[in-house]
Amino acid sequence: MFATGVTIVTARGEDGGPIGMTISSFNSVSLEPPLVLWSLAHKASSLRGFRMARHYAIHVLTVEQRALAERFATRGIDRWADVAQRPSLHGVPLLEGAAAVFECINRSQYAEGDHTIFVGEVERCSHLGGASPLLYHGGMFYTEHPLGSLSAIAAGPMGK
């Protein structure tokens, strides 16, 4: 019952090909040095690729990128077919149109329970001003409200 943003993490796999997947387990760890974390299930087919990658990028998605989030969460398809991207300084695929992108060094990893927690040191970040984030809550995406708008109940006087 915790609402979260939706992100896609991308890297280059062991064979040099692009890997990526949708995640919602992302947050800030430290401002100095700039660190972020995310986690990946041990059963994920891309786990080894992310463990071996020296660099990766975390893309905070906009409401317009719901289809991209669904694509990168789907197994058994070519997630990269016709996806607008460009390489980072380290060759990591960067997705076009994200609300924010964190380009990271794969600093450390911790196996905990059935997930691996990845801690990345942010080398570079960028953002798209005025973008509304894609949210996920209770097994559903929330795309209908632009950033800053309130429902009639939330906008009404307190206590009513």
Residue pairs with C-beta under 8 A, 6 or more apart in sequence:
1 137
1 138
2 137
3 135
3 136
3 137
3 142
4 24
4 25
4 26
4 135
4 136
4 137
5 24
5 26
5 60
5 61
5 133
5 134
5 135
5 136
6 22
6 24
6 60
6 61
6 69
6 133
6 134
6 135
6 136
6 141
7 22
7 23
7 24
7 26
7 38
7 58
7 59
7 60
7 61
8 20
8 21
8 22
8 23
8 58
8 59
8 61
8 68
8 69
8 72
8 95
8 98
9 20
9 21
9 23
9 38
9 40
9 50
9 56
9 57
9 58
9 59
10 18
10 19
10 20
10 56
10 57
10 59
10 92
10 93
10 94
10 95
11 18
11 19
11 20
11 49
11 50
11 53
11 55
11 56
11 57
11 92
11 93
11 106
12 18
12 19
12 49
12 53
12 55
12 91
12 92
12 93
13 19
13 46
13 49
13 52
13 53
14 48
14 49
14 52
18 80
18 85
18 93
19 46
19 49
19 50
19 53
20 46
20 72
20 79
20 80
20 93
20 95
21 40
21 44
21 46
21 72
21 73
21 79
22 69
22 70
22 72
22 73
23 38
23 39
23 40
24 136
25 38
25 39
25 115
26 36
26 37
26 38
26 58
26 60
27 36
27 37
27 38
28 35
28 36
29 35
29 36
29 37
29 119
33 121
34 121
34 122
34 125
35 107
35 119
35 120
35 121
35 122
36 58
36 102
36 104
36 119
36 120
36 122
37 117
37 118
37 119
37 120
38 58
38 117
38 118
38 120
39 112
39 115
39 116
39 117
39 118
40 46
40 47
40 50
40 115
40 116
40 118
41 47
41 114
41 115
42 111
42 114
42 115
42 116
43 114
45 75
47 116
50 56
50 106
50 116
50 118
51 109
51 116
53 92
53 106
54 90
54 105
54 106
55 88
55 90
55 91
55 92
55 103
55 104
55 105
55 106
55 123
56 92
56 104
56 106
56 118
56 120
57 88
57 92
57 93
57 94
57 95
57 101
57 102
57 103
57 104
58 101
58 102
58 104
58 120
59 94
59 95
59 98
59 100
59 101
60 98
60 99
60 100
60 101
60 102
60 133
61 68
61 69
61 98
61 99
61 133
61 134
62 97
62 98
62 99
62 128
62 131
62 132
62 133
62 134
63 132
63 133
63 134
63 143
63 146
64 97
65 97
65 98
65 134
66 134
66 141
66 143
68 83
68 95
69 134
69 141
71 77
71 79
71 83
72 79
80 93
83 95
84 95
84 96
84 97
85 93
85 94
85 95
85 96
86 93
86 94
86 96
87 93
87 94
88 94
88 103
88 124
89 103
89 124
90 103
92 103
94 101
94 103
95 101
97 128
98 128
99 127
99 128
99 131
99 132
99 133
100 125
100 126
100 127
100 128
101 125
101 126
101 127
102 120
102 122
102 125
103 122
103 123
103 124
103 125
104 120
104 121
104 122
104 123
105 120
105 121
105 123
106 118
106 120
107 119
107 120
107 121
108 118
108 119
109 116
109 117
109 118
109 119
110 116
110 117
110 119
111 117
130 147
131 147
132 145
132 146
132 147
133 147
134 141
134 142
134 143
135 141
135 142
135 143
136 142
145 151
